[in-house]
Structure formats: structure tokens, C-alpha cells
Amino acid sequence: MTLAPETTELKVRLRLDEDWFTVCDLSVLIPGRGVAALLPDGRQVALFRDRAGCLYAIDNRDPFGGAAVLSRGLTGTHQGRPFVASPLLKQRFDLASGQCLDDESVRVTAYEVEAA
């Protein structure tokens, strides 16, 4: 099956401190898959779009393995909470809050994200 490309001018933006940073075109985000983006300070962010069209952004670095791979993880839901499972050791991170669902002492940064 071939998906028709979206025809939109919308951009995905992240709130960094007090300013908004434009990351990419909304059409780059395929529902259920992640995309990594480089931030101005050199950090990486993992961007996700779910099938309902909600956008999420968390740090791309897996705090357990240290590699920047969360954008390549599998997405799903647990008790109504959207998550990404790291491709390394399979820990799940809540996409809205960054909280690790498998170890409550661990969290990654979650960013405010919008399409504008």
C-alpha cells in the first residue's frame, strides 16, 4: 500500500526555554514512527506523531544504554499512556512526560511541541 504524501505547510516546533525552534515539516513525521533531530545546542530530540495526529518530543538519548536511539524505538500505549520502547534494552518511556514506565527513578526530558 502506498500512502499519499500530505499537502501541508505546517512546521513542527519545539519550545526551548522561552523561544520556539522550528524542527521540520509536519509531513516528515509518519504516524507510529520516530524521527531524530539535532537541536541548536547539539542535543538530539526524538519526535513522534501518533495515529490520532498528536505530537510528542523527548530526548533521543537512551539513559540506560547511552546511545541516541529512542527515535528508532517501537511505539505503543500502556494504560492509555503513549510510549516508545528503546531498541536497546526495551525500557518504555512515556512520550508525554518522559517518565520511564519500567524504572520510576529514570526520566528523559519531554518537550512542548506543536504544529504551526
N, C-alpha and C positions, 0 to 999 in steps of 0.2 A: 504494500500500500504506500502510495506517495502522498505526503502532506503538502497542501498548498502553502506557500510562504505567506506570512502575514503582511498586510499592507498597512503599516502604521508608521507614524513619525515619532512615536513615543520613545523616550530615553529612560534607562534605569539609572536612578540617582541614589547615592548613599549620603546619610548625614555623618559628616566628620567634624567633630566639635560643634561649631556654630554654623558651618557652611555646608552646602550640598555639593557633592562631587559627582559628575556625570561619568558613568562607568561604561555603558554600552547601549546599543539599540535593544529595545524590548524583544524584537524578533529573533535575537540571538539565543534567548532562553527558551529551550524546548521543555514543555511540561514533563516533570519527573526526572529531569537530568540536571546536573550541576555544571557551572562554568566558573573557572578561576579568573580573577582579575587582579592586576597589580595596582596598589594604592600609591599615592604620591610619596609616602614615607618609606616605601619598599616592602611593606607587608602585603600579604595576599588575602583576598576575600573570596569565599565560595558563595556564588549566587544561585538561587533556586527559584523555580516557578512551579507551583503545583497545578494540578489539572483544573482547579477552580479559578486559576489566574492569580492567586496570592503570591506575593514575592517575599523572599527571605534572603538574608545575608549574614553569614557567620565567618569567623576566621577560617582560613583554609588549612591551617596547620593542625595536625592531629597531636594533641598534647601527650598521648601515650607513646607514640612511635617517633614523633618529632618531624615527620615528613609533611609536606604541603600537599595533602591528598584528599581532603574532605569533599572537594568538588567532584571527585570521582566515585564517591560512595553511593550506596543504594538508598533510595528514599522510601518512606512508608509512613504509617501512623501507628501510634500506640496509645490506647485510651483517649483517642481524639486529638493527640498531640502529633504534629508533623515532625519527622526526624530524618536524619541521614545517618547511616551506619558506615563507619570508617572502613575503607577497603583493607586496612592493615589488620587490626585485631577485632574488628566488628563492634566496637563500642558505639552506642547510639547517642546522637546529640540532637536535642530539641532545636528545631530550626527557628522558633520564635524567641527563645530565651538563651540558647547556647548551653543550657544545662545538660550534663551527661546523664542519660537515663539509667546507666549501669553503675555509676560511681558518683554519688551526690557531692563528693568533695571536689569534683572536677567540672570546669565550665570553660567554654570558649566565648569570645566576645561576639555578641549579636549586634547587628547594626540596624538602624531605622532605614528602610528602603522604600522607594516609591517609583512609579512610572509617571513621567510628566512630559 
